[in-house]
Amino acid sequence: MKTSKQIALLSASAVIFTACSKPVDSSEQAGTELAAPANLVLHAAGDNSLTIQWSAVEGASSYDWQITSDEADAKSGSVSQRHVTVGDLIPGTVYGFSVQAVNAKRRSGWSAVLKVSTTGAKPVQGTFCIDTPLVVDVGSGASLGTSGLIQVFKADGTLVDKIDLADLAKVDVLEDGTMIPKGADADNQQIAIGNDYVFHTFMDALHSSQFRPVHYTPLRLEGGKLYIKLHNEALDFGQSYYFTMDATVAGKAVDKGEMPFTTKVKPSGTTLQVNSDGSGDFCTVQGALSFATSLGKDTDVTIVIADGTYRELLFLRGKNNITLKGESRDGVRIAYPNNDSYETGSGASVASKPSVGNPIGKSGGRCLFLIETCNNVTLQNLTIENTYSIPSHKGQAETIYFNGENERLKIENSSLISWQDTFLCKGEVYVYGSLIAGHCDYIWGYPQACLFEDCEIRSRAAGYIVQARCPSGSKGFVFLNCKLTGESGVKDGSMYLARSGGSADYFDNVTYVNCTMSQVIAPAGWHTGKAPNPSKPTAAQGWKEYGTKGVSTSSRNSYGRILTVAEAEAYNSKSAVLGW
């Protein structure tokens, strides 16, 4: 979609075409007919210039030319030779060039338009989302240095963000360019970021009424270009900025005023559009979440996410009645690696934004998406994947931690993928028509009631599906009409329906009703490493199942209970389990 500025420029281009092809007076009508120039070719292209040549036209004494684009003012001129070099152009931009032959008495028609493009990366100028990455063409052989600054300023010179390459020493760079805390090693569970960890510029503080301190990737080299991801909310709406970059960052300097840019005005309404290509209100999901929080705690807000991969950690706090709706389940992929060896603990936020050089106060935690004290949150048509993975699959790595004692979360037609501890929840949760994939306690937590209906529960390696830590009287985790499957290579009998944490402080309330189970499920069903609470299940508490299909339940151990028809009624519908 063209912006109003682009439309205005196109209109200006149209005026120039009209002016150049205006009717000539009667004295110009006489003379030899001139043919329109032909065989236009691009002779040379640079970042800021294009050289075009064409075949000579018999009878022509000169040539008028014009060049236009959707992103710049049109240019025109006249030359006596059959070639021209046009300078002062925008790098990485497509232009349309045409030419006409001229003599003292006649003009030819315009040639066919030749589409040509300058080289290099398009500079950051124009109107962008407040979370658009800055892009600098640094060449295919570039590498990140160990010193130098990237600084972003308002047009008046006020510093608004900074990335210090000295902080690169505090991270490790994965093969795909993702940056993780230095020295994180999941095999020995060395903790990199804890409550006393000192905040630096290769960390971010995600804002949603409070701040979640997280590791992130501010710089990424791909295809000869440096992508610069600024810190959450570094920029404001409808403002003009410029940035500078020292040559020591990646071999190319950006000077003051060389790459100015402006940001879009604040979105209106309560439906926010996210698209990584910059065509929406925001380029990142977190940008939309942070802004949604400012619209009022109970205001209904919908965030519509276009297909694409969004490489980011997320945070939402204190915002009710919000829906994240993807364009398609497989097309929208929110993916980033996090793990207990990167950031310790399930995660928490702090009231004040951490400042560089000071302790963060609390770890933002090992999950991808932390949701705190939010009611009526809905996720639809998207995939969230914690991409942390090592051969041993060790280490807790949630996709979502829903931390709300009395709040509700609804997940529909979505996929949650990790290895250990994929989904952690409290409160009341309804998951419908979705995929949950993992291998060790990959559904766990402290819910009042968490219902999975018509879902696929996919085991990725040997382990345990559920670890419940439910309060007394809780319905706990309920699986209704679900399919329990295993990825290729998972051994038959290697997956247990649940295992216990072995504490009397909570209850192991897990129920499977009318579920179809594959052979990866162990014949005993329930793991016996630690006795559950209660060790002798009742119809209301403990480990239970009813109507299991696909495998025999004849070898189930005594920790599990086969419900009667009457007992199963308490678990056979959404209203029965959740009451809503």
N, C-alpha and C positions, 0 to 999 in steps of 0.2 A: 504494500500500500504506500503511495507517495505521500509525503508530508505536504503541508500547505506551502512550505518554502520551496519544495521540489516542484509543486504545481505552478507556483509563481515563476520559477526559473524556466519551466517548459513553455509557459506563456510568453516569457521574454524571448525565448528561442524562436517561437513561432512568429513573433513580430519581426525578428531579424530576417527570417526566411522571406517574409512578405516584402520587407523593405528592399532586400537584395534582388527580388524578382519582380519589382514594380514595372509597369508598362513604360517603355521609353517613348520620347517624343518622335514626331514624324521625321525629323532629320536623322534619327538613329535607325529608322526602319529601312533605309536604303542600304545597299551594300551586299557583300557576299554572306550567304547563310553560314553561321558558325555551328559546328557540331559540339555537343556537350562532351567535355573531357571523359576519357575512358581509361581502363586499366589502372585504376588507383591501387597503389600498394603501399604498405608500411615499410619504409626503408630502415628506420631505427626507432627504438623506444627507450626512454629513460624514466626515472622516477617522476621527473617534472617536465618532460618534453617528448614530442612526437615529431618524426620527420616522415612526410608523405610525399610520394611522387606519382606522376601520371604521364600518359602519352601526350605529346605535343598535338595541338589542334591547328590545322592549316588556317592561316589568316588571322590568328590570334596575336595580339600585341602584348597582352597581359592576362592575368588570371585572378579573379576574386575567389576567396575561399572563406569558409565558415566552419566552426567546430562547436559542438554543443554536447552537453551531458545533463543528466537529471540532477546532478549534484554540484554544478558550478555555473557561473554566468557564461553565456556564449561569447565566443571570440570570433573576430573576422578581420580580413585584411586583403591586400592586393600584392602580387608579385609579378615580376616580368619573366622569371624562369618557370619551368614546369615541376618545381618542387618547393616545399616550404618546411621550415622547422618552427613549430609552435611551442613556445615555452610558458613558464609560470602555470603549469598544470598540476593537478592533484595526483599523488601517487596511488597506484592500485585502482584506477578509475576508468570506466569505459566511456569513450567519446564517439560521436558520430561526425565524420568529416565529409564535406562535399565541396565541389569547385565548379566554376563556370568560366568559359572563355570570353574574352572581351577584346574588341578593337574600337576604333574611333566612332564607328557607326552602328555597331551591333553587339549584342550579348547573346550567348548561347543559353540553352536551358541548363539547369543544375545537373551535375552528375548524380549517379546513384550514390547513396550514402555508404561510406566505408566505416565499419565499426572497428575501432582500434582501442588499445588499452595501454596506459602507462604501467611501468613496473613498480615494484615495491609494495609496502603495506599502506593501506588507506589510513591517513592520520585521524586521530580522534578529534573530530570537530563536527559541529552540528548539534542536534538534540538527542540525548541519550537517556536511558534509564539511570536512576541514581546508583544502581548496582552493576552497570555495564563494565566488563573488564577493559582496561586500557591495553592497546596492542601496539607493539613497536617491532618493525622489521629489523632484525639484528643479523640476518644471514644464516645460512645453513650450518656453518662451522662454529657458531657461537656457543659459549658455555658460561655458566654463572660464575662470577668472581667471588671474592671473599671480603670485599669492602665496597663502600659506596652507598649512596642514598637514592631512593626514589621518594620525591616529595610532591605533594599535591597542594595547590594554593587556590583560594578564591581569587577572583580577578583583582581584588584590592590588595593582594599580597598576603592575606591571612593563611597561615599553614593549617590544613585540615586533616592531613594524613601523612604517614611516613613509614617506609619500609627500609630497614637498615640491614645491609648485606652481612654485617658482622654477626647477625643473629642466625645466619645460615649454619653456623657452627653448632647450633643447638638442635638441629634436626638431621635426620637421615632421609635421603631421597630414594624412593622406590623406583623400580625399573620403568614404571609408567609416568614418572615425574611427580607423583604424590609425595608430600613431605610429612613425615611422622616424627614424634619426639625422639631425640637422640638416645641411642642405647636401649630402646625398647626391645625386649627379648622375651617372647611369650613362653619359651620353653623353661626358663627359670623364673618367670613371673617378676622380672625386674620392673619396678614401677617408675615411670618417667615423670608423670605429672600428678602431684598430690596437692593437698591444701596449702602447703608452704612454698609451692613452686613459684618462681619469680616470673612475672608476665613480661613478654618480649614481643617484638614486632612480627614474628612468625607465629603468633597466636592471635586469636580473635575473641571478642566478647559479644556473643549474640544477644540482642536486646529484645525483650518482650515483657515489659513491666519490670523485670529484673534482668540480670546479665548472666549468661552461661559462658564461663571461660573454656575455650576449646583450642586444640591445635588445628591449623588449617594450612592450605597451600597458597601463599600469596603470589608465587612466581612459577610459571610453567613454560618450558621451552618446547615448541612444537612446530615443525616445518619451517624453521628459520625465523619464527616469530616468538616474541616474548609476550605472554599474556599476564597482565598484572591485575590480580584480584584485590581490590581495596578492602579495608575493614568495614564490617557491618555499620551502616548508617554514617559513614565518613562524609558522604555528600548529601546535600539537601536538594529539594525540588526547585526548579526554575532558576538555577544559579549558573554563573559563568565561572569556569575554572581553567587553570593550566597546570601542567606538571613538569618537573625537571628530573632528569636521570643522569647520574654520573657515568662516564664511560667505563669505569671499573666494574659496573654491575654486570654488563653482558657485552662489552666491546663497542657500544655505541652511546654517545651522549645525546640527551634531549635538553635543549636550552630553553630558558624562559621565553614564553610566547610562541615557541615553535609548534606546539600542538595544543592549541586551546580547544575547549569543548564546553558545551552547555548541557544542562539536564532538563528533562521533561518537567512540566508543571505537575502539581499534585493531582493524583487521580480523583475523579468525582464519582460519587455513587459507592455502592458496597459490593460490587462485583469486580474483582481485580484479575487482570490477565497477566500470566507469566509465560514468557517465551525467551529461550536462551538467545535467539537471533536479534533481540532488541525491539521487536515489533509490538510487544505488550507494554503493560505498565511497569513491569519488573523483569529482569533477566534471571533472577534467582528466586527460589521458593522462600528462602529466609527473608529476602527483601520484602516480599508480600506479607509474610507473617509478622514482621516487625511493624509494618505500617498498619495492618489489620488491628493490632492491639491498640493503636491510637484512636480507633473509630468508636470506642466505647465498649465496656465490658460485655454488655448483653446485646449489642447490635448484631443482627444477622449479617454475616459476611461470607461470601463465596469466593474462593480463589480457584480460578480455572487455569490449569497447567497444560501447555501445549506439549506435544510429543518431543522428546529429547532426553538426553542424559544430564542430570543435575548433580554435579560432584560437590556435595556440601553436607555438613552437619546442620541439624535443625533444632530450634527451640521455640516453644510456645508456652506462655504462662499467663494465667489470670484473664483468659479470653474465652467467653462462652459463645455458643451458637455460631460455630465456624465450620465451613465445609471446604475441604481440599478435593477438587474434582479434576482428575486427569483426563486428557483427550482420549487415551486408550490405556488399558491395563499394561500391555507389553511395551507400548510406545513411550510412556512416561516412566523413567527409571531414575530414582533418587539413590545415588550410590556413593559410598565413601567408606574407607576402612577405619574402624575404631575398635578398641579392645581394652581389657582391664590392664594390660601392660603398657598401653598408651596413656590412658587416664584412669586412675583408680576409682573404684566404687560405682554405684548405680547412677550417681550424678545429682547435683543440686546447683541452684543458682545463688547469686549474691546480690545484695541491694544496690551496691555502687559499682560502677565500671572500674575494673582493675586498671591501674596505671603502670606504664612501663617502668620496670625496675623494682616493683613492689610485689609481695606475695598475692596470689590470686584469691586467697581466702577459703575457697571451696573448689574441689575438682568438679568440672562440668560432666564427668562421668563417661562411661564406656559405650553408651548407646549411640545410635545415629540420631534419633529423634527423641528429645526429652520434652514431655508434656506435663506441666505442673498445674494443679488446681484449675483445670478447665472443664466446664460442663458442656455437654451436647457438642462434642467434636465428631465430625464425620469425615472419613477418608474413602474416596471412591475412585475406581478405575486407575490404579497406579501400582507401581512396584517400588518397594523400599528394600534395598539390599545393603547389609553391612558386608563390605567386600574384604574384610580382614580374613586371611586364610594362610595357614601354614600346614605342612603335611600332617602334623600331629593333631591339628584342630583344637589345640588347647587354648583356653582363655575365654572368659565371658565376653560376649560381643552382641548386645541386643540391637535389633532394628528400632524398636520402640520401647520406651519406658513410660507407661501411662500412670503418673503419680497423682491420683486424685481419690481421696477416701470415699466420697459420696457422689462423685461425678460420673457422667456417662460418656462412653466412647463407642462409636459405630464404625465398622470397617466393612465395605462392600466391594465385591469383584476386584480384589486387590491381591498382591503377593508380598509376603514378608519372608525374606531369605537371609539366613546366616548359618552359623554352625552351632555354637553353644549359646543357650539363653536367648534365642531369637526374639521372643515376645514376653515382656514383663509387664504385669498390670496390677492395679488395685481397682476399687470401685465397681461399676457395672459396665460390662462390655458385651457387645453383640457383633459377631463376625459372621458374615454371610457370603457364600459362594466364592471363597477366597482360598489361597494357598499359603500354608505355613510350612516352612522347610528348615530343618536343622538336624542336630544329632544328639545333643546332651541337654536334658532339662529344657528343651527349646520352647516350651510353653510353661511359664511358671509365674508365681507371684501370690498376691494376697487379696484376691477379689471377693466382693460380696457375692457376685455371680458373673461368670464369663461363659457365654454360650457360643459355640462354633456350630453353625448349621449349614449343611450341604457344602462342606469345605473339604479340601484335600490336605491331609496331614502327612507330609512327605519326610521320611527319614533319609538322611544323606550318608550316614555311617552308623555303626553299632552304637547303642546307647539307650536313652530313656526319653520318652515324649514329655511327660509332665512331672514337675515338682510343685505341689500345692502347699501353701502356707496360709490357710484360710482361717478367718475368725469363726468363733462358735456360731452355729446357726446359718452359716453361709452355704449357698448352693454350690459354691466352688466352681470348678471347671466342668462344663458339660459339653459333650460332643454328640450332636444329633444328626443322623443320616450322613455321616462323614465317611470318606474313604481314607484308610490308612495305608499308604504306599511306601515303597522304598526305591531309591535311585539304583541304577544299574551297579552291581558289585556289592550291594549290601547283602550280607549273608542271611539266609533264613534263620529265624529264631534268635536274632541278635538284638532285637529292639523290644524294650519293655514298655508297657502302657504307662507306668509311673514308677517313681522311686521316692522314698521319704527322706526328708532332712533329719528325721529322728528326734524331733522335739515335741514335748507335751504342751508347748506354748501356742501351738496352732494345730489345725486339723487338715488331714490329707483327703480333702473332698474332691473326688474325680469320678465322673460318671460317663460311660459310653452307652448310647441308646441307638439301636438300629444302624450300627456302623458296619461297613464292609472292610475287613482286615486282610491284608496280604500275608504271605508266609514269613515275612520278615519279623512279625510279632512272635515273641517267645511263647511256647505253649503254656507256660506257667502264668503268663500275663503280667504279673506284678513282681517287681524286684524285691528280694528278701534281704538286701544288705542291712537295712535298718527297719525296724518294725514301724508301721504307720500309726498314726493316732486318728481314730481308734484302731487297735490291732484286730479287733473283731468288728467288722463293719455292720452298720445298721442301714435301714432304708433311707435314712436322712444324712448319715455321715460316713466317711471312709471311701474305700475304693469299690466301685460298683459297675455292672454292665447289664445290658438287656438286649436281646434280639440280635446278637452278633452274627454276622454272615461272613463267609469266606474261609473261616478257620474253625476248628473245634474248640469248645470251651471246657471239654471234659477233664483237661489236665490243669485247670486253674488252681493256684494255691489258695490256702485258707485266708489270706489277707484280702481277697476279693470276694464280692457277693454277687450272685446272679439274682437280679430283681424279679419279682413277680409282675404280671401284667398291671395289677393295681398299683404296685409300688413305682413302676416306671412312669405312671401318669404325671407324676410331679416333675418329670424331665422331658416330656414329649412335645413341647411347643415353646415358642418364645414367651408367650404370656405366662406359661406355667413356671418358667425359669426366672424370667426377668420382671414380669408383672407390667410390661409396657410394650 
